Amino acid sequence: MIYIEKVINDRPSGERSEYPYNIPAIRNLYEFRFRKSVTFVTGENGAGKSTLIEAIAINAGFNPEGGSIHMNYSTYDTHSSLYNDIRLVRSARRNRDGYFLRAESFYNIASETDRISNRYQLEKTMAGACTSGPTEKVFWHWSRTG
C-alpha cells in the first residue's frame, strides 16, 4: 500500500541558494512520486537522502529524532528547515501507525523507550504499595502529570 503518493517542494527555485535547499537533490526537486510500496533512496554522502527522508517524516507526524508517531521527546534540534517547504500528497489509505528509524539517533529512541518502560514499572509498583487513602491519590496524580 502507498500512503504518501508524492512529495512536492513548494520553495520557489529562486530561493534555493542556502542549506538545505542548495543540496543538488533538493534544489532540483519539484515533485517526487512514490510508485511502489517500498522505495529505496540511494546516493553519495551529502546528496540529501537523509535530509529529504527526515523532512518527509516530520511532515508525516513523526518526531525528527525518530521513533513512532507517539514518541514525543527532544534531545537536540538538528533537523533542517526543509520540512517547512515540502508538502505531502497522501493517498486515500491512512496508516494507523508507523516508525521513523534513524541510525543517528537510535540510541536516543532506545533510551527514551527504556525510560518510559521503567516509569511504568515504578508506577505499577508504587500503586500497589499505596493501598488506600490520600497518599495513593497524590502519587497517582503525580505519576500521571509528572
URVENFEN-V578130 format. One record per backbone hydrogen bond with DSSP energy under -1.0 kcal/mol. NH is the residue of the N-H (numbers start at 1). CO is the residue of the C=O. E is the energy in kcal/mol with one decimal. If there is no record, write none. Layout:
# URVENFEN-V578130
{{NH	CO	E} {NH	CO	E}}
This chain:
# URVENFEN-V578130
{{5	89	-2.5} {6	89	-1.6} {7	32	-2.4} {8	87	-2.8} {9	30	-1.7} {10	85	-3.3} {15	12	-2.2} {16	13	-1.0} {21	18	-1.3} {23	20	-1.3} {26	23	-1.3} {27	23	-3.4} {28	24	-2.0} {29	26	-1.3} {32	7	-2.7} {34	5	-3.1} {47	44	-1.8} {52	48	-2.3} {53	49	-2.6} {54	50	-2.7} {55	51	-1.9} {56	52	-2.3} {57	53	-2.6} {58	54	-2.5} {59	55	-2.1} {60	56	-1.7} {61	58	-1.6} {62	57	-2.6} {66	63	-1.9} {67	100	-2.6} {71	68	-1.4} {78	76	-1.2} {84	81	-1.9} {85	82	-2.0} {87	8	-2.6} {89	6	-2.9} {91	3	-2.2} {100	67	-2.6} {109	105	-1.7} {110	106	-2.7} {111	107	-2.4} {112	108	-2.4} {113	109	-2.5} {114	110	-2.3} {115	111	-2.4} {116	112	-2.5} {117	113	-2.5} {118	114	-3.0} {119	115	-2.3} {120	116	-2.3} {121	117	-2.2} {122	118	-2.3} {123	119	-2.7} {124	120	-2.4} {125	121	-2.4} {126	122	-3.0} {127	123	-2.7} {128	124	-1.5} {129	125	-1.5} {130	126	-2.1} {131	129	-1.0} {137	133	-1.1} {138	134	-2.5} {139	135	-2.7} {140	136	-2.8} {141	137	-2.4} {142	138	-2.5} {143	139	-3.1} {144	140	-1.3} {145	141	-1.4} {146	142	-3.5}}
